[in-house]
């Protein structure tokens, strides 16, 4: 049984009782996404906390992308709703890494795989080392951009 999933369910009950519309609707969506992930594939399974963090990360990314799209389209109230939902999801994710922390991890990974001077050919090797270290704690696009920058592309 997942502690994180139990916490999400308990917080949903609290949000409903306190009539917190944004939090309760966001937690309902997140729990539905977790359930969908559990029944996806050939066999239903219980997700671990790490798996749930993966689901939460992708849900948060969807909110960020939607907020940007709405803002670019001049739909400020819809963008604000997506930002508010992303903030609720962020409460359940591990603390996000700073740009400097990402840069330090990438630097260490480049040294570890001996990719210095190899250019973009080494991108996959470096991302393979960095990705498990930042799972749920950094946006993949930001990590990839830092890897590209350090590999001199």
C-alpha positions, 0 to 999 in steps of 0.5 A: 500500500502506498503512503503517498496515495493514502495521503492524497486520499485523506487530503481529498476528503479534507479538501471536500469538507473545507469546500476547497474547489481547486484542491479537491478537483485537482486531487480527484484528477490526480487520483484518477490518473494514478488509477488509470496507470494502475490498470494500464497494461496487461495486469492491474498493479499497485503503484509504488510511491516512486511510480506515483511521483512519476504520475504526479510529475507528468500531471504537473507538466501537463498543467505547466504546458496548458498554462503556457498555452492558455497564457499565449492564447490570451486566456488568463483565467484558464491559465491561472486555473492551470497554475493553481492546479500545478501548485496543488500537485507540487505539494506532493512532489519532492523539492524541485532542484535549482538550476545550479543543482541540475548543472552540478549533476550534469557536470558530474554525469559528463565526467562519469561517462567521459563525455567531455569533448564528444559533443551531442553523440554523448547526449544519450549516455549523459541523460541516462545517468542524470535522468534517474537522479532527477526523477520527479525533482526536475523538468526533463526539458530543463535537464536536456537543455543543460546537457546540450549546453555542457556538451557544447551543442 
